[in-house]
Amino acid sequence: MASVRELKKDIDYLIFEVISDCFVFSNIHTENKTDELSVLISDAVEFRNDLIARVNHPDGKDNPKIVKAYYKTVGKDLLTGVDKLFERLSTLSAKKK
């Protein structure tokens, strides 16, 4: 991990990609209900806020090894969480066909 700043930028970028894909989906499929889509977007925003809060308040500030492992865990959680959000959007897309 390069820096905390880069991690925050990665969080914002990936979450906003999920949200923009949700908006693209809603524009393409205008006849469908958007209730599930709005729930997905709000879950993405909550996930982003949770990750940013975790990045701002690391555990074990005195020990660099603990801090490095903590940020590595946050990075892994980011990737798995975004993957789950994209999977939810994909299943939503499959249901709408």
Secondary structure, DSSP 8 states (H G I E B T S, - for coil): ---HHHHHHHHHHHHHHHHHHHHHHHHH-TTS--HHHHHHHHHHHHHHHHHHHHHHS-S-TT-HHHHHHHHHHHHHHHHHHHHHHHHHHHHHHHHH-
